[in-house]
Amino acid sequence: MNNKHRFISLIFFALILIIWEYIAQSGLVSPLLLPSISDIYAAFIELCTEGYREHTLLENVAISLQRVLIAFALAAVVGISLGILSGINGYVRAILEPLIDFLRPLPPLGYYFLLILWFGIDEESKIILLFLSALPPIFIASFRGINRIKKDYINSALSMGASRFQLFFFVLFPASLSDIFTGLRIAIGTCYATLVAAEMVASNSGLGRLVIDASSFNQTDILFVGVILIGLTGVILDRILAFVKDRVIHWEGKV
């Protein structure tokens, strides 16, 4: 996105905020349905200073991010390793691909209660749920990344005497990084959305819990704070991955 497009996005966003504030302040809509920007900001400051139901706002954000990052890191290690291995070895693919194809379309909350039954309502069931929600897109992207590599690249490396180790680390893995990062970005969004839903169902902390508690007590201003923070943290996580991708795959688009 160039500077012109960023400026247009900024103007459009500011226009939405102005219209929102005007509608809220004019009384056209009940504050219970649409609180003003100033009320939401006041609620944000109050949450930062006084907290909400035993947790400060920063603690809720940190708890949610900790759950996501632990599960995402585990899914990245396992998904990339198994995806690449499946792309290289047909026997591994025959074993793992049906399992991933079965897991991929399942809604995570559909089997969350099974995980709670097996592992309890504490952190273990949430981490496993997030891990399973993030694993399929990472596995599939890694597998496709390996399979999209042109045979000419492999044959050229082998003809120059490359060992299996060199072939993997200097040809296969770098060539599949673009697909892998695409899978990682999809997975972080899936993982984060699943987390918020899981916290709404079974948790006493986190942004999802904050939103569901606020909605239960008709505290719309606090609800909006939670929703906005969920969106912002999700965008920030995605932007961090995009930044890392640009630095790691610095040659992309130049050759």
Residue pairs with C-beta under 8 A, 6 or more apart in sequence:
1 9
17 37
20 34
20 36
20 37
21 36
21 37
21 38
23 29
23 34
24 31
24 34
24 35
24 36
24 37
24 39
25 36
31 39
31 220
31 221
32 218
32 220
33 220
34 220
35 43
35 220
35 221
35 224
39 221
40 221
40 224
40 225
40 228
42 221
43 219
43 221
43 222
43 224
43 225
44 57
44 225
47 56
47 57
47 222
47 225
48 56
48 57
48 58
50 56
51 57
51 59
52 60
52 210
52 213
52 214
52 222
53 210
53 213
54 204
55 63
55 205
55 210
57 210
57 225
57 229
59 205
60 205
60 206
60 207
60 209
60 210
61 207
61 229
61 233
63 205
63 206
64 195
64 196
64 199
64 206
64 207
64 208
64 233
65 233
67 123
67 126
67 127
67 130
67 195
67 206
68 130
68 188
68 191
68 192
68 195
68 237
70 127
71 126
71 127
71 128
71 129
71 130
71 131
71 134
71 191
71 195
72 130
72 134
72 187
72 188
72 191
74 127
74 131
75 130
75 131
75 134
75 135
75 138
75 187
75 191
76 134
76 138
76 184
76 187
78 131
78 135
79 134
79 135
79 136
79 137
79 138
79 139
79 142
79 183
79 187
80 138
80 142
80 180
82 92
82 96
82 139
82 142
83 138
83 139
83 140
83 141
83 142
83 143
83 145
83 146
83 180
83 183
84 142
84 143
84 145
84 146
84 172
84 173
84 176
85 92
86 92
86 93
86 96
86 97
86 139
86 143
87 93
87 142
87 143
87 144
87 145
87 146
87 147
87 176
88 146
88 172
93 143
96 139
97 143
100 135
100 136
100 139
100 140
103 132
103 135
103 136
104 136
104 140
108 129
108 132
108 133
108 194
108 197
108 198
109 194
109 197
109 198
109 201
111 129
111 132
112 125
112 129
112 198
112 201
112 202
115 125
115 128
115 129
116 125
116 202
118 125
119 125
119 128
121 202
125 202
126 195
126 198
126 199
126 202
126 203
129 194
129 198
130 191
130 194
130 195
130 198
133 187
133 190
133 191
133 194
134 187
134 188
134 190
134 191
135 187
137 183
137 186
137 187
137 190
138 180
138 183
138 184
138 187
139 183
140 183
141 179
141 180
141 182
141 183
141 184
141 186
142 176
142 179
142 180
142 183
144 179
145 175
145 176
145 177
145 178
145 179
145 180
146 172
146 176
148 176
148 179
149 171
149 172
149 175
149 176
153 171
153 175
154 167
154 171
154 172
157 166
157 167
157 170
157 171
158 167
162 170
162 171
177 245
177 248
177 249
178 245
178 249
178 252
181 241
181 244
181 245
181 248
181 249
184 241
185 238
185 241
185 242
185 245
188 234
188 237
188 238
188 241
189 234
189 238
192 230
192 233
192 234
192 237
193 234
195 206
195 208
196 206
196 207
196 208
196 211
196 230
197 208
198 208
199 205
199 206
199 207
199 208
199 209
199 212
200 208
200 209
200 211
200 212
203 209
207 226
207 229
207 230
207 233
208 230
210 222
210 225
210 226
211 223
211 226
211 227
211 230
214 220
214 222
214 223
214 225
214 226
215 223
